[in-house]
Amino acid sequence: MSAALDEWLTRLRQAWEHGTLVKLTLGAHRGADSSLRNVFARPVDLRAGARLAFVFRHATKDITKNLPLAEAIELVARALSHDFGSAHLFTTEAEWELQLPGSGEPRLVKRPARHGAPATTAHDRAKARLIDPAAPWLRGLGVTNPGGRVREGMAAKFRQIDKFVEILQHSLANLSPRPDRALTLVDMGCGKGYLTFAAFDWLRRAGWQPLEVRGVEARGDLVELCNRVATSEDFGGLRFEPGTIASTGLERVDVLVALHACDTATDDAIAKGIQAGASLILVAPCCHKELRPQLRPPPPLSGALKHGILRERQAEFVTDALRAALLEWAGYEAKVFEFIATEHTAKNLMIAAAKRGEPGDREALAVKVCALAGFYGIRSQRLAQQLGFELAGRSGAASEG
Ligand SMILES: C[S@@+](CC[C@H](N)C(=O)[O-])C[C@H]1O[C@@H](n2cnc3c(N)ncnc32)[C@H](O)[C@@H]1O
């Protein structure tokens, strides 16, 4: 491979990684397929991740192909080694023309850029985003590259972040800002802080001021990283602290978030939210281990549960149904729904609970909780314990409607 071609390919790779790539074209075709005229490619964000979208322009038809960067570079390198006499790379910073004469040395010519902004990556941009992929904190957390494009392998995470903010926006629609105090959001088991940052960023832009957003995370290294990014972005009002959900003190909280906190950590988070009087509780449970060994439903269900996978799914169902019922008992309106398509993550169930204006008929709600637990033979469940709710305390399992 000539030095000029090698450098052109390096410029292509760099433009892709920095998000400055606008498009590329291959011309002066001289390959075996006499119907092929030229080739165009531009970056696109697809569900599968970032790709280069190629159009092979033939005399009577166009053939399209979407390729990840490594395959795209291989294809272009092969094509330029034999079949094309010229190639243009357009970036926001410069234009690189590669001249490949049939005989003689290849030449690389640099010209000033004609394009000010990276090509729109249409497929995903068509949908209005609540989170701007160019937000610097996304780069700090490694979701996007320096050019503001979502990194390879992070597309699903970015969609999850955006979807979470959409749910937050929708859930907060009935909550009015209080001029006398800050809106407080606590994200329990916040991990790398993707959702915590997203919540802070969106709430701030939506005018929720003053604002206090706090991430709690067991892993100290993640807490350090998040605080570093928050400081570098000058995000006053956003902080991260090391600790477990169970040992975290919450005096007052408006919005309690816990996404994918393992097993009963979700119950601890819900209990903390209820006890702190949260107006909104958003949890996405995972690893439902606690109730599986306790499941003792009556026949014919008991027979079905000899199959491990059915037992596992039933345990998930009962756990989350009990959580929703306990939230109702505690004075919340609970909704359970899939918050992101199963193709992105299997951990996609969300419980969104909004505090009701009045507590409702607590005795009737308690009977419902006990009926559900009783049907499955559940005598002990973490959220019930944390709330001081006696699961075996009320009868009515069979008759409850
Ligand atoms: C699967 S990650 C989810 C992170 C984040 N909520 C998200 O959805 O992007 C779960 C995180 O919760 C933390 N975690 C699990 N149990 C915890 C507990 N009891 N207290 C604090 N953090 C916990 C883990 O260290 C991990 O970083």
The ligand as a MOL file (V3000), in Angstrom:
LIG
                    3D

  0  0  0     0  0            999 V3000
M  V30 BEGIN CTAB
M  V30 COUNTS 27 29 0 0 0
M  V30 BEGIN ATOM
M  V30 1 C -26.2460 -2.6980 36.9610 0
M  V30 2 S -25.5370 -1.2850 37.6680 0 CHG=1
M  V30 3 C -26.6950 -0.0660 37.2520 0
M  V30 4 C -26.1430 1.3180 37.3080 0
M  V30 5 C -27.1340 2.4330 36.9740 0
M  V30 6 N -28.2240 2.5090 37.9130 0
M  V30 7 C -27.6620 2.2920 35.5610 0
M  V30 8 O -28.7850 1.7840 35.3930 0
M  V30 9 O -26.9550 2.6880 34.6240 0 CHG=-1
M  V30 10 C -25.8600 -1.5500 39.3730 0
M  V30 11 C -24.9960 -0.6730 40.2380 0
M  V30 12 O -25.5330 -0.6840 41.5450 0
M  V30 13 C -24.4820 -0.8040 42.4640 0
M  V30 14 N -25.0790 -1.4420 43.6400 0
M  V30 15 C -25.6210 -2.6770 43.7430 0
M  V30 16 N -26.1110 -2.8900 44.9700 0
M  V30 17 C -25.8740 -1.7520 45.6660 0
M  V30 18 C -26.1550 -1.3550 46.9920 0
M  V30 19 N -26.7840 -2.1720 47.8200 0
M  V30 20 N -25.7810 -0.1210 47.3740 0
M  V30 21 C -25.1620 0.7330 46.5020 0
M  V30 22 N -24.8710 0.3980 45.2370 0
M  V30 23 C -25.2170 -0.8270 44.8200 0
M  V30 24 C -23.4420 -1.6430 41.7610 0
M  V30 25 O -22.1410 -1.4110 42.2790 0
M  V30 26 C -23.5710 -1.1730 40.3310 0
M  V30 27 O -22.7010 -0.1020 40.0390 0
M  V30 END ATOM
M  V30 BEGIN BOND
M  V30 1 1 1 2
M  V30 2 1 2 3
M  V30 3 1 2 10
M  V30 4 1 3 4
M  V30 5 1 4 5
M  V30 6 1 5 6
M  V30 7 1 5 7
M  V30 8 2 7 8
M  V30 9 1 7 9
M  V30 10 1 10 11
M  V30 11 1 11 12
M  V30 12 1 11 26
M  V30 13 1 12 13
M  V30 14 1 13 14
M  V30 15 1 13 24
M  V30 16 1 14 15
M  V30 17 1 14 23
M  V30 18 2 15 16
M  V30 19 1 16 17
M  V30 20 1 17 18
M  V30 21 2 17 23
M  V30 22 1 18 19
M  V30 23 2 18 20
M  V30 24 1 20 21
M  V30 25 2 21 22
M  V30 26 1 22 23
M  V30 27 1 24 25
M  V30 28 1 24 26
M  V30 29 1 26 27
M  V30 END BOND
M  V30 END CTAB
M  END
